[in-house]
Amino acid sequence: MARAAGAPVVGIERSPQQIAEARRQAKDAGEESLLLLRQGDVQEGVARSEEGTYDLAHARFVLEHVPDPLVVVRSMMRAVRPGGRVVLQDDDHDILRLWPEPLGVRALWAAYMRAFDRVGNDPYVGRRLVELLHAAGARPTRSNFLFFGACAGEKAFAQLVDNMASLVLGAREAIVGDGLGRRLLVCRLLGRGHKALKEPSMATSNGKIVAALQAFLHNVYEKAAKKPGALRQGSFKTTSGVDLEPLYVPRDFDYDEKLGFPGQYPFTRGIQPTMYRGRFWTMRQYAGFGTAEETNARFQYLLKSGQTGLSTAFDLPTQMGHDSDSPRARGEVGRVGVAIDSVEDMERLFAGIELGKVSTSMTINATAATLLALYQAVGEAHGTPARELSGTVQNDVLKEYIARGTYIYPPGASMRIITDVFAYCAEAMPKWNPISISGYHIREAGSTAAQEIAFTLADGIAYVDAAVRRGLDVDAFAGRLSFFFNVHNNFLEEVAKFRAARRLWARTMRERFHAKDPRSCTLRFHAQTAGSTLTAQQPDNNVVRVALQAFAAVMGGCQSLHTNGRDEALALPTETSARLALRTQQIVANESGAADIVDPLGGSYALESLTDALEERAISYLTRIDEMGGMVEAIARGYPQREIDEAAYQYQREIEEKKRVIVGVNQFASEGE
């Protein structure tokens, strides 16, 4: 600046070391006589006697480091004479991009920016410069956007990575001390320092492929895409808002850190070494309606058709703790599930079924402990001891507050009952899953895939926290926790969702709860095809939707699966529809070849990129929930409910505006529908 202006420059700096370095550089450049450096605080500005005497005041990368940038801008305004200039130059850290992206850089950078927030500074101040000038009384005349970047393999790229590493490591104390690193699961990366950010292979090993991709996109793809009508739509995104690149190429990453092998931490590729080569997933069709006798008949029909597990739907009075003759139950008995009022009803429900040879899932929450006791009584009456009974109670009340509404007790009492079931099953029913932490209903309420991961795992974290606080050893119960996810229509996103959820849960259990048993780190999940995607119009189309969703669940490594009936948007599925839904699973298992290779889509460039993107979005939600004090407090504030409502609204708008095609509904509809 001094050289360009040919005039003296006064610099204000707090750090004596920085002042000494600046003087050294000025001396080396022969500009020492033009530079006057003072130790001081830029927020205090110049002395009153110097106000209005400067031609120009310049702040470069200063405002991001002060708690109130407007104070600095106002002091700069006082320093310049009438007609003088104020120049602001600063960062917007949210637009940082590196390609190829070094391992862990996004999570580390997010932690760094949150460390900014904790000390009251603004890492996004670069986008507010014009606003600050207006607020200080200036009349901005020009605003420029400067992009700093470099390509892999260049010296400047290495310098950028070095600078990032030093910034993040400089914030290490704030990140770790405030718990941000733990919540973001990046402490392990901070510990690796520059190595995590600057592995030589990150910048060089795929440099040729990256360069070729950039050339292809610029010289071939973009030219073709710019032709009128060349693209179907202006942008391509998943339902979670992840921007989809037109083409994906190999990326450098730490294989053990990101993927590993099936049956090994972090379980991205599946929780068993052999997966479906050992045995197929459990085909567990959801059934329950009318009386216990009617539902038993459907159970028997499905078992004879080749089903390998039971899944029980209960009516609303049973879910809410009311007998069928209660005035509050009027009009609801047996409508959305089977009515169970007594142990005799439970006897009739499972008559003729050997409970020691089949596992049973029960979708029951507020009254889960009661229904589990009834099931145990029936099993023992027929000669199967409690220790040999296998199955699951949903027992997930937090998602009821978020998405479904069948709760009875306030959160505190509900959490105590849930952990009571944990403790009881750990001691008396070791083959029983004491909870099915459910994202299914969260997705049905309208969430995105990323929200489904985040809010489901946040519920799980709350349950594990509660159990540990009660004094339970995490390894005594965590291996029996199970999860329940939705399978929506976007095939690759759904497969990536399951992989991201497994990896994130494994890291959470190991790093947050210090689980030692590998089984405690496994996310075992049941999947169900998405009821919200079924259409009453052209119901035969639902057969195709269900098949696509079932295939995604299998490619994502589910442990059990329910496939919806084609007519469920209209009524309870007929026997024919229920059989066709089961046959869909059997065809996928026996005819598609999908079960013959463990994690057959693993390594797909697009899939691994989507897995990372969904994990990052989920981490962002989890961090926000942690900052609120956990999921119970977040629910009390209405945070997940609002996020789901907004996502559902956007999704519906896209359908109504025909930005999202639903075949047979907003396009390709038949006359009269």
C-alpha positions as CSV (number, residue, x, y, z in Angstrom):
1,M,0.0,0.0,0.0
2,A,2.8,2.4,0.9
3,R,4.6,1.7,-2.4
4,A,1.5,2.2,-4.4
5,A,0.4,5.4,-2.7
6,G,3.9,6.8,-2.3
7,A,2.7,8.1,1.0
8,P,3.2,7.2,4.7
9,V,1.1,4.4,6.1
10,V,0.1,4.0,9.8
11,G,-0.6,0.4,10.9
12,I,-2.3,-0.7,14.1
13,E,-1.7,-4.2,15.5
14,R,-2.1,-5.8,18.9
15,S,0.6,-8.4,18.6
16,P,4.2,-7.3,19.2
17,Q,5.4,-10.3,17.2
18,Q,3.4,-9.3,14.1
19,I,4.7,-5.7,14.4
20,A,8.3,-7.0,14.5
21,E,7.7,-9.2,11.4
22,A,6.1,-6.3,9.5
23,R,9.0,-4.1,10.3
24,R,11.4,-6.7,9.1
25,Q,9.6,-7.1,5.8
26,A,9.4,-3.3,5.3
27,K,13.1,-3.0,5.9
28,D,13.8,-5.8,3.4
29,A,11.6,-4.0,0.8
30,G,13.3,-0.6,1.4
31,E,10.0,0.9,2.6
32,E,10.8,1.3,6.3
33,S,10.6,5.1,6.1
34,L,7.0,5.0,4.8
35,L,5.7,2.7,7.5
36,L,4.7,3.7,11.0
37,L,3.5,0.7,13.2
38,R,1.7,1.1,16.5
39,Q,0.7,-1.4,19.1
40,G,-3.0,-0.9,19.8
41,D,-6.6,-2.1,19.5
42,V,-8.3,-1.4,16.2
43,Q,-11.6,-1.2,18.0
44,E,-10.4,1.9,19.8
45,G,-9.2,3.5,16.5
46,V,-6.8,6.4,16.2
47,A,-6.3,9.2,18.8
48,R,-8.9,11.9,18.9
49,S,-6.3,14.4,17.6
50,E,-5.8,12.3,14.5
51,E,-9.5,11.9,13.6
52,G,-10.4,13.3,10.2
53,T,-6.8,13.4,9.0
54,Y,-6.4,10.3,6.9
55,D,-7.1,9.8,3.2
56,L,-7.8,6.1,3.5
57,A,-8.6,3.5,6.2
58,H,-8.1,-0.1,5.2
59,A,-9.0,-3.2,7.2
60,R,-7.9,-6.5,5.7
61,F,-9.1,-9.8,7.4
62,V,-9.7,-7.9,10.6
63,L,-13.4,-7.8,11.1
64,E,-13.8,-11.6,11.3
65,H,-11.6,-11.5,14.5
66,V,-13.5,-8.9,16.5
67,P,-16.8,-9.3,18.4
68,D,-18.4,-6.1,17.0
69,P,-17.2,-5.3,13.5
70,L,-19.4,-2.2,13.4
71,V,-17.4,-0.6,16.1
72,V,-14.2,-1.0,14.0
73,V,-15.9,0.4,10.8
74,R,-17.2,3.4,12.8
75,S,-13.7,4.1,14.1
76,M,-12.4,3.9,10.6
77,M,-15.0,6.4,9.5
78,R,-13.9,8.8,12.2
79,A,-10.3,8.5,11.1
80,V,-10.7,9.6,7.5
81,R,-11.2,13.2,6.3
82,P,-14.4,14.3,4.5
83,G,-14.3,12.6,1.1
84,G,-11.8,10.0,2.3
85,R,-12.2,6.3,1.6
86,V,-12.8,3.3,3.8
87,V,-11.9,-0.1,2.4
88,L,-13.0,-3.4,3.9
89,Q,-11.6,-6.7,2.9
90,D,-12.7,-9.9,4.7
91,D,-13.6,-13.6,4.5
92,D,-16.8,-15.5,4.2
93,H,-15.6,-18.9,5.4
94,D,-18.8,-20.6,4.4
95,I,-17.7,-20.6,0.7
96,L,-14.5,-22.5,1.3
97,R,-14.0,-25.2,-1.3
98,L,-11.1,-27.5,-2.0
99,W,-10.9,-30.1,-4.8
100,P,-10.0,-32.8,-4.3
101,E,-11.2,-32.4,-0.7
102,P,-8.8,-33.5,2.0
103,L,-10.1,-36.1,4.4
104,G,-12.1,-34.6,7.3
105,V,-11.8,-31.0,6.2
106,R,-15.5,-30.2,6.2
107,A,-16.0,-31.4,9.7
108,L,-12.9,-29.7,11.0
109,W,-13.8,-26.4,9.2
110,A,-17.3,-26.5,10.8
111,A,-15.7,-27.0,14.2
112,Y,-13.4,-24.0,13.5
113,M,-16.3,-21.8,12.6
114,R,-18.2,-22.8,15.7
115,A,-15.1,-21.9,17.7
116,F,-15.4,-18.4,16.1
117,D,-19.0,-18.3,17.3
118,R,-18.1,-19.3,20.8
119,V,-15.8,-16.3,21.2
120,G,-18.3,-13.9,19.7
121,N,-16.7,-13.5,16.3
122,D,-18.3,-13.8,12.9
123,P,-16.7,-16.2,10.3
124,Y,-19.2,-15.0,7.7
125,V,-18.6,-11.2,8.0
126,G,-17.4,-11.1,4.4
127,R,-20.9,-11.2,3.2
128,R,-21.9,-8.2,5.4
129,L,-19.3,-5.6,4.4
130,V,-21.7,-3.4,2.4
131,E,-24.2,-3.6,5.2
132,L,-21.6,-2.5,7.8
133,L,-20.6,0.5,5.7
134,H,-24.2,1.6,5.4
135,A,-24.7,1.1,9.2
136,A,-21.6,3.3,9.8
137,G,-23.0,6.1,7.7
138,A,-20.8,5.5,4.6
139,R,-22.0,5.5,1.0
140,P,-20.5,2.3,-0.6
141,T,-19.4,2.9,-4.2
142,R,-18.0,-0.5,-5.1
143,S,-18.1,-4.1,-4.0
144,N,-15.9,-6.8,-5.4
145,F,-15.9,-10.5,-4.8
146,L,-12.4,-12.0,-4.8
147,F,-11.9,-15.8,-5.2
148,F,-8.8,-17.3,-3.6
149,G,-8.1,-20.8,-4.9
150,A,-5.7,-23.2,-6.4
151,C,-5.7,-26.6,-8.1
152,A,-4.4,-29.8,-6.6
153,G,-0.7,-30.2,-7.2
154,E,0.0,-26.4,-7.3
155,K,2.2,-24.7,-4.6
156,A,-0.7,-22.4,-3.8
157,F,-2.9,-25.3,-3.0
158,A,-0.5,-26.7,-0.5
159,Q,-0.2,-23.2,1.0
160,L,-4.0,-23.0,1.4
161,V,-4.1,-26.3,3.1
162,D,-1.3,-25.3,5.4
163,N,-3.1,-22.1,6.3
164,M,-6.3,-24.0,7.0
165,A,-4.4,-26.5,9.2
166,S,-2.8,-23.7,11.2
167,L,-6.2,-21.9,11.7
168,V,-7.9,-25.1,12.9
169,L,-5.1,-26.1,15.2
170,G,-5.0,-22.6,16.5
171,A,-8.6,-23.0,17.5
172,R,-8.0,-26.5,19.0
173,E,-8.4,-25.4,22.6
174,A,-11.8,-23.7,21.9
175,I,-13.0,-26.7,19.8
176,V,-12.1,-29.4,22.3
177,G,-12.6,-27.4,25.4
178,D,-16.1,-26.4,24.5
179,G,-17.0,-29.9,23.4
180,L,-17.4,-29.0,19.8
181,G,-14.9,-31.5,18.7
182,R,-16.6,-34.3,20.5
183,R,-20.0,-33.4,19.2
184,L,-18.8,-33.1,15.7
185,L,-16.8,-36.4,16.1
186,V,-13.6,-34.7,14.9
187,C,-11.3,-34.9,17.9
188,R,-9.5,-37.7,16.2
189,L,-8.8,-35.5,13.2
190,L,-7.7,-32.6,15.3
191,G,-5.2,-34.9,17.0
192,R,-3.8,-35.8,13.6
193,G,-3.3,-32.1,12.8
194,H,-1.7,-31.4,9.5
195,K,-1.7,-35.1,8.6
196,A,-5.5,-35.1,8.5
197,L,-5.6,-32.0,6.3
198,K,-2.6,-32.5,4.1
199,E,-1.9,-36.1,3.2
200,P,0.2,-35.8,0.0
201,S,-2.1,-38.2,-1.7
202,M,-5.0,-35.9,-1.1
203,A,-3.6,-33.3,-3.4
204,T,-1.8,-35.4,-6.0
205,S,-2.8,-39.0,-6.4
206,N,-6.0,-38.3,-8.4
207,G,-4.8,-35.0,-9.8
208,K,-4.8,-36.2,-13.4
209,I,-8.4,-37.6,-13.1
210,V,-9.6,-34.4,-11.5
211,A,-7.9,-32.3,-14.2
212,A,-9.5,-34.5,-16.9
213,L,-12.9,-34.1,-15.2
214,Q,-12.6,-30.3,-15.1
215,A,-11.6,-30.3,-18.8
216,F,-14.5,-32.5,-19.7
217,L,-17.0,-30.4,-17.7
218,H,-15.7,-27.2,-19.3
219,N,-15.0,-28.3,-22.8
220,V,-17.7,-30.9,-23.4
221,Y,-20.5,-31.1,-20.8
222,E,-21.1,-27.3,-20.3
223,K,-21.1,-26.7,-24.0
224,A,-23.7,-29.4,-24.5
225,A,-25.7,-28.4,-21.5
226,K,-26.0,-24.7,-22.7
227,K,-27.8,-25.7,-25.8
228,P,-31.5,-24.8,-25.7
229,G,-33.5,-27.7,-24.2
230,A,-30.4,-29.7,-23.5
231,L,-31.2,-30.4,-19.9
232,R,-34.5,-31.5,-18.4
233,Q,-34.2,-29.0,-15.5
234,G,-32.0,-26.2,-14.2
235,S,-30.6,-28.0,-11.2
236,F,-30.4,-31.6,-9.9
237,K,-30.7,-32.2,-6.1
238,T,-31.6,-35.0,-3.8
239,T,-34.6,-34.7,-1.4
240,S,-32.1,-33.5,1.2
241,G,-31.0,-30.7,-1.0
242,V,-27.6,-32.2,-1.9
243,D,-26.5,-30.8,-5.2
244,L,-25.8,-33.6,-7.7
245,E,-22.8,-33.3,-9.9
246,P,-23.2,-34.4,-13.5
247,L,-20.4,-36.9,-13.1
248,Y,-18.4,-38.4,-10.2
249,V,-14.8,-39.6,-10.3
250,P,-12.5,-41.4,-7.9
251,R,-11.7,-39.5,-4.7
252,D,-8.9,-39.8,-2.3
253,F,-10.0,-40.9,1.2
254,D,-8.9,-43.0,4.1
255,Y,-10.5,-46.4,3.4
256,D,-10.3,-47.6,7.0
257,E,-11.7,-44.3,8.3
258,K,-14.6,-44.0,5.9
259,L,-15.5,-47.6,4.9
260,G,-13.6,-50.5,6.4
261,F,-14.9,-54.0,5.8
262,P,-18.3,-55.5,6.5
263,G,-18.7,-56.5,10.1
264,Q,-15.9,-54.2,11.1
265,Y,-15.9,-50.6,12.5
266,P,-17.2,-48.2,11.3
267,F,-19.7,-50.7,9.7
268,T,-20.3,-48.5,6.7
269,R,-20.4,-51.6,4.5
270,G,-22.7,-53.6,6.7
271,I,-22.8,-55.1,10.2
272,Q,-22.0,-58.7,9.3
273,P,-19.0,-60.1,7.5
274,T,-21.2,-62.3,5.3
275,M,-24.4,-60.2,5.2
276,Y,-27.0,-61.9,2.9
277,R,-24.5,-64.7,1.8
278,G,-25.2,-66.1,5.3
279,R,-29.0,-65.7,5.3
280,F,-31.5,-63.3,3.8
281,W,-32.9,-60.3,5.7
282,T,-35.9,-61.1,7.8
283,M,-39.1,-60.6,5.7
284,R,-41.3,-59.1,8.3
285,Q,-44.7,-57.9,6.9
286,Y,-46.6,-55.5,9.1
287,A,-50.1,-56.7,10.0
288,G,-52.8,-56.0,12.5
289,F,-56.5,-55.1,12.2
290,G,-59.8,-55.8,13.8
291,T,-59.8,-58.6,16.3
292,A,-57.0,-60.8,17.6
293,E,-58.5,-63.7,15.6
294,E,-58.6,-61.8,12.3
295,T,-55.0,-60.7,12.7
296,N,-53.9,-64.2,13.7
297,A,-55.4,-65.5,10.4
298,R,-53.3,-62.9,8.5
299,F,-50.2,-63.9,10.4
300,Q,-50.8,-67.6,9.6
301,Y,-51.4,-66.7,5.9
302,L,-48.1,-64.7,5.7
303,L,-46.1,-67.4,7.4
304,K,-47.4,-70.1,5.1
305,S,-46.5,-67.7,2.2
306,G,-42.8,-67.7,3.3
307,Q,-42.7,-64.8,5.7
308,T,-39.9,-65.2,8.3
309,G,-40.9,-62.8,11.0
310,L,-44.0,-61.1,12.5
311,S,-44.7,-57.4,12.8
312,T,-47.7,-56.3,14.8
313,A,-49.8,-53.2,14.4
314,F,-52.0,-52.2,17.3
315,D,-55.1,-50.0,17.2
316,L,-55.0,-46.5,18.7
317,P,-56.8,-47.4,22.0
318,T,-54.2,-50.1,22.7
319,Q,-51.4,-47.6,21.9
320,M,-52.9,-45.0,24.2
321,G,-53.7,-47.4,27.1
322,H,-57.5,-47.6,26.7
323,D,-59.6,-50.7,26.8
324,S,-61.9,-51.3,23.8
325,D,-65.0,-50.5,25.9
326,S,-63.7,-47.1,27.0
327,P,-65.7,-44.1,25.8
328,R,-62.5,-42.6,24.5
329,A,-62.0,-45.7,22.2
330,R,-65.3,-45.3,20.4
331,G,-64.8,-45.4,16.6
332,E,-61.2,-46.4,16.8
333,V,-61.3,-50.0,18.0
334,G,-59.5,-52.3,15.5
335,R,-59.2,-49.6,12.8
336,V,-55.4,-49.1,12.4
337,G,-54.3,-52.2,14.1
338,V,-55.5,-55.1,16.3
339,A,-57.3,-54.4,19.6
340,I,-55.5,-56.0,22.7
341,D,-57.1,-55.5,26.1
342,S,-55.9,-58.5,28.0
343,V,-53.6,-61.5,28.1
344,E,-56.4,-63.6,26.6
345,D,-56.4,-61.3,23.6
346,M,-52.7,-61.8,23.3
347,E,-53.2,-65.6,23.5
348,R,-55.7,-65.5,20.6
349,L,-53.4,-63.2,18.6
350,F,-50.5,-65.7,18.6
351,A,-52.6,-69.0,18.7
352,G,-50.9,-71.8,16.8
353,I,-47.6,-69.8,16.4
354,E,-44.4,-71.2,18.1
355,L,-43.0,-68.0,19.6
356,G,-39.7,-69.7,20.3
357,K,-39.2,-70.2,16.5
358,V,-40.2,-66.8,15.2
359,S,-39.2,-63.2,16.1
360,T,-42.0,-60.7,16.7
361,S,-41.8,-56.9,16.3
362,M,-44.5,-54.9,18.1
363,T,-45.1,-51.3,17.1
364,I,-46.1,-50.0,20.5
365,N,-44.6,-47.1,22.4
366,A,-46.3,-45.5,25.4
367,T,-47.7,-48.9,26.6
368,A,-44.7,-50.9,25.4
369,A,-43.9,-52.3,28.8
370,T,-47.4,-53.6,29.2
371,L,-47.6,-55.3,25.8
372,L,-44.1,-56.8,26.4
373,A,-45.3,-58.3,29.7
374,L,-48.4,-59.8,27.9
375,Y,-46.2,-61.3,25.2
376,Q,-43.8,-62.8,27.7
377,A,-46.7,-64.4,29.6
378,V,-48.0,-66.0,26.4
379,G,-44.6,-67.3,25.5
380,E,-44.0,-68.8,28.9
381,A,-47.5,-70.3,29.0
382,H,-46.6,-72.2,25.7
383,G,-43.2,-73.4,27.0
384,T,-40.8,-70.7,25.8
385,P,-38.8,-69.1,28.6
386,A,-38.4,-65.3,28.5
387,R,-34.7,-65.7,27.8
388,E,-35.4,-67.5,24.6
389,L,-38.0,-65.0,23.2
390,S,-36.7,-62.8,20.4
391,G,-38.2,-59.7,18.9
392,T,-38.6,-56.0,19.4
393,V,-40.8,-53.4,21.1
394,Q,-40.7,-50.0,19.5
395,N,-40.7,-48.2,22.8
396,D,-39.6,-44.9,21.2
397,V,-41.6,-42.1,22.7
398,L,-39.5,-39.2,21.7
399,K,-40.5,-39.6,18.0
400,E,-44.1,-39.6,19.2
401,Y,-43.6,-36.0,20.4
402,I,-42.0,-35.1,17.1
403,A,-44.0,-36.8,14.4
404,R,-46.8,-39.2,15.5
405,G,-48.6,-38.2,18.7
406,T,-49.3,-41.4,20.6
407,Y,-47.8,-40.5,23.9
408,I,-49.3,-40.7,27.4
409,Y,-46.8,-39.4,29.8
410,P,-44.5,-36.4,29.9
411,P,-41.0,-36.8,28.6
412,G,-39.3,-37.3,31.9
413,A,-41.6,-40.1,33.0
414,S,-41.5,-41.6,29.5
415,M,-37.7,-41.7,29.6
416,R,-37.7,-43.5,32.9
417,I,-40.1,-46.2,31.7
418,I,-38.0,-46.7,28.5
419,T,-34.8,-47.2,30.6
420,D,-36.8,-49.6,32.9
421,V,-37.4,-51.7,29.8
422,F,-33.7,-51.5,28.9
423,A,-32.7,-52.7,32.3
424,Y,-35.3,-55.5,32.4
425,C,-34.5,-56.9,29.0
426,A,-30.7,-56.8,29.7
427,E,-31.3,-59.1,32.7
428,A,-34.4,-61.2,31.8
429,M,-34.8,-61.2,28.0
430,P,-31.3,-61.0,26.4
431,K,-32.5,-61.9,22.9
432,W,-35.1,-59.1,23.0
433,N,-34.5,-55.6,21.5
434,P,-35.8,-53.2,24.1
435,I,-36.3,-50.4,21.6
436,S,-36.7,-49.7,17.9
437,I,-35.5,-46.1,17.5
438,S,-37.7,-44.9,14.7
439,G,-36.9,-42.6,11.8
440,Y,-39.8,-44.1,9.8
441,H,-42.5,-41.8,11.2
442,I,-40.1,-38.8,11.1
443,R,-39.8,-39.3,7.3
444,E,-43.5,-40.0,6.9
445,A,-44.1,-36.7,8.6
446,G,-42.2,-35.0,5.8
447,S,-38.5,-34.9,6.8
448,T,-35.6,-35.1,4.4
449,A,-33.2,-38.1,4.4
450,A,-30.6,-36.1,6.3
451,Q,-33.2,-35.0,8.9
452,E,-34.3,-38.6,9.3
453,I,-30.7,-39.7,10.1
454,A,-30.1,-36.8,12.5
455,F,-33.3,-36.8,14.4
456,T,-33.4,-40.6,14.7
457,L,-29.8,-40.7,16.0
458,A,-30.5,-37.8,18.3
459,D,-33.3,-39.8,19.9
460,G,-30.9,-42.7,20.2
461,I,-28.3,-40.5,21.9
462,A,-30.9,-39.3,24.4
463,Y,-31.9,-42.9,25.3
464,V,-28.3,-44.0,25.7
465,D,-27.6,-40.9,27.8
466,A,-30.6,-41.6,30.0
467,A,-29.6,-45.3,30.5
468,V,-25.9,-44.4,31.3
469,R,-27.0,-41.8,33.8
470,R,-29.2,-44.4,35.4
471,G,-26.0,-46.5,36.0
472,L,-26.4,-49.0,33.2
473,D,-23.2,-50.2,31.5
474,V,-23.4,-49.1,27.9
475,D,-22.1,-52.5,26.7
476,A,-24.8,-54.2,28.7
477,F,-27.6,-52.9,26.5
478,A,-26.3,-51.0,23.5
479,G,-25.9,-54.2,21.4
480,R,-29.6,-54.8,21.6
481,L,-30.7,-51.4,20.4
482,S,-32.4,-51.5,17.0
483,F,-33.5,-48.8,14.5
484,F,-36.4,-48.4,12.1
485,F,-36.0,-46.4,8.9
486,N,-38.1,-45.4,6.0
487,V,-37.2,-46.3,2.4
488,H,-38.2,-43.5,0.0
489,N,-38.0,-43.2,-3.7
490,N,-34.6,-41.6,-4.4
491,F,-32.6,-44.8,-4.8
492,L,-29.0,-43.7,-4.4
493,E,-29.9,-41.2,-1.6
494,E,-31.6,-43.9,0.4
495,V,-28.7,-46.4,0.0
496,A,-26.3,-43.6,1.1
497,K,-28.6,-42.7,4.0
498,F,-28.3,-46.2,5.6
499,R,-24.5,-46.2,5.1
500,A,-24.1,-42.8,6.6
501,A,-26.4,-43.7,9.6
502,R,-24.3,-46.8,10.3
503,R,-21.0,-44.9,10.2
504,L,-22.2,-42.0,12.3
505,W,-23.8,-44.2,15.0
506,A,-20.7,-46.3,15.2
507,R,-18.5,-43.3,15.8
508,T,-21.0,-41.8,18.3
509,M,-21.0,-45.0,20.4
510,R,-17.3,-45.4,20.4
511,E,-16.2,-41.7,20.8
512,R,-19.1,-40.3,22.8
513,F,-20.1,-43.2,25.0
514,H,-16.8,-45.1,24.9
515,A,-18.4,-48.4,24.0
516,K,-15.9,-51.2,24.0
517,D,-18.0,-54.1,22.6
518,P,-18.1,-53.9,18.8
519,R,-21.7,-55.0,18.9
520,S,-22.5,-51.8,20.8
521,C,-21.4,-49.8,17.8
522,T,-23.6,-51.6,15.2
523,L,-26.7,-50.0,13.9
524,R,-29.1,-52.8,13.2
525,F,-32.2,-51.7,11.4
526,H,-35.6,-52.7,10.1
527,A,-36.8,-50.9,7.0
528,Q,-40.3,-50.3,5.6
529,T,-41.1,-48.9,2.2
530,A,-42.6,-45.4,2.3
531,G,-46.3,-45.3,2.9
532,S,-46.3,-41.6,2.0
533,T,-45.2,-42.3,-1.5
534,L,-48.1,-44.6,-2.3
535,T,-50.8,-43.1,-4.4
536,A,-54.5,-43.7,-4.6
537,Q,-54.4,-42.8,-8.3
538,Q,-53.2,-45.6,-10.5
539,P,-52.5,-47.9,-7.5
540,D,-50.7,-50.5,-9.7
541,N,-47.8,-48.0,-10.0
542,N,-47.2,-48.6,-6.3
543,V,-46.0,-52.1,-7.1
544,V,-43.0,-50.5,-9.0
545,R,-42.4,-47.9,-6.2
546,V,-42.3,-50.6,-3.6
547,A,-40.0,-52.8,-5.6
548,L,-37.6,-49.9,-6.1
549,Q,-37.6,-49.0,-2.4
550,A,-37.2,-52.7,-1.4
551,F,-34.1,-52.9,-3.6
552,A,-32.7,-49.8,-2.0
553,A,-33.2,-51.2,1.5
554,V,-31.3,-54.4,0.5
555,M,-28.5,-52.5,-1.2
556,G,-28.3,-50.4,2.0
557,G,-27.9,-53.5,4.2
558,C,-31.2,-53.8,6.2
559,Q,-31.6,-56.6,8.7
560,S,-35.4,-56.9,8.2
561,L,-37.9,-55.4,5.7
562,H,-41.6,-54.7,5.3
563,T,-42.9,-54.0,1.8
564,N,-46.2,-52.1,1.5
565,G,-49.2,-53.4,-0.4
566,R,-50.2,-51.8,-3.7
567,D,-53.6,-50.8,-2.3
568,E,-52.7,-49.3,1.1
569,A,-53.4,-45.8,0.0
570,L,-57.0,-46.9,-0.4
571,A,-57.6,-49.5,2.4
572,L,-56.1,-52.3,4.4
573,P,-54.2,-54.5,1.9
574,T,-56.1,-57.5,0.6
575,E,-54.6,-61.0,0.9
576,T,-53.6,-60.8,-2.7
577,S,-51.8,-57.5,-2.2
578,A,-50.1,-58.7,0.9
579,R,-48.8,-61.8,-0.9
580,L,-47.6,-59.7,-3.8
581,A,-45.7,-57.4,-1.4
582,L,-44.0,-60.4,0.2
583,R,-43.3,-61.9,-3.2
584,T,-41.5,-58.6,-4.1
585,Q,-39.0,-59.3,-1.4
586,Q,-38.6,-62.9,-2.3
587,I,-37.9,-62.0,-6.0
588,V,-35.3,-59.4,-4.9
589,A,-33.7,-62.1,-2.6
590,N,-33.8,-65.1,-5.0
591,E,-33.7,-63.7,-8.5
592,S,-31.9,-60.3,-8.6
593,G,-28.5,-61.5,-7.5
594,A,-28.4,-58.5,-5.1
595,A,-27.8,-60.8,-2.1
596,D,-24.8,-62.6,-3.6
597,I,-22.2,-59.8,-3.1
598,V,-21.6,-58.0,0.2
599,D,-22.2,-54.3,-0.2
600,P,-22.3,-54.4,-4.0
601,L,-22.6,-50.7,-4.5
602,G,-19.7,-49.9,-2.2
603,G,-17.0,-47.8,-3.9
604,S,-19.5,-46.2,-6.3
605,Y,-18.1,-42.7,-6.8
606,A,-21.6,-41.1,-6.6
607,L,-22.7,-43.2,-3.7
608,E,-19.7,-42.5,-1.5
609,S,-20.0,-38.8,-2.2
610,L,-23.7,-38.9,-1.2
611,T,-22.9,-40.9,1.9
612,D,-20.4,-38.2,3.0
613,A,-22.8,-35.4,2.2
614,L,-25.7,-36.9,4.2
615,E,-23.4,-37.6,7.1
616,E,-22.2,-34.0,7.1
617,R,-25.7,-32.6,7.1
618,A,-26.7,-35.0,9.9
619,I,-23.7,-33.9,12.0
620,S,-24.8,-30.3,11.5
621,Y,-28.3,-31.0,12.9
622,L,-26.8,-33.1,15.8
623,T,-24.5,-30.3,16.7
624,R,-27.4,-27.8,16.8
625,I,-29.4,-30.2,19.0
626,D,-26.4,-30.7,21.4
627,E,-26.1,-26.9,21.7
628,M,-29.7,-26.8,22.8
629,G,-29.0,-29.3,25.6
630,G,-30.0,-32.5,23.8
631,M,-33.1,-33.9,22.0
632,V,-35.5,-33.7,24.9
633,E,-34.9,-29.9,25.2
634,A,-34.9,-29.5,21.4
635,I,-38.3,-31.2,21.2
636,A,-39.6,-28.9,24.0
637,R,-38.4,-25.9,21.9
638,G,-40.1,-27.4,18.8
639,Y,-36.9,-27.5,16.8
640,P,-37.2,-30.8,15.0
641,Q,-40.9,-30.3,14.5
642,R,-40.3,-27.0,12.7
643,E,-37.6,-28.4,10.6
644,I,-39.8,-31.3,9.5
645,D,-42.7,-29.0,8.8
646,E,-40.6,-26.8,6.6
647,A,-39.2,-29.8,4.7
648,A,-42.7,-31.2,4.2
649,Y,-44.0,-27.8,2.9
650,Q,-41.2,-27.5,0.4
651,Y,-41.7,-31.1,-0.8
652,Q,-45.4,-30.5,-1.3
653,R,-44.8,-27.2,-3.1
654,E,-42.5,-28.9,-5.5
655,I,-45.2,-31.5,-6.3
656,E,-47.9,-28.8,-6.8
657,E,-45.6,-26.7,-9.0
658,K,-44.7,-29.9,-10.9
659,K,-41.0,-29.4,-10.1
660,R,-41.2,-32.9,-8.6
661,V,-43.0,-35.5,-10.8
662,I,-45.3,-38.0,-9.2
663,V,-46.4,-40.4,-12.0
664,G,-50.1,-40.7,-12.2
665,V,-50.7,-37.7,-10.0
666,N,-49.3,-34.5,-11.3
667,Q,-48.1,-36.0,-14.6
668,F,-49.2,-39.0,-16.8
669,A,-52.6,-38.9,-15.1
670,S,-55.5,-40.8,-16.6
671,E,-58.8,-39.1,-17.4
672,G,-61.2,-39.0,-14.5
673,E,-58.5,-39.4,-11.8
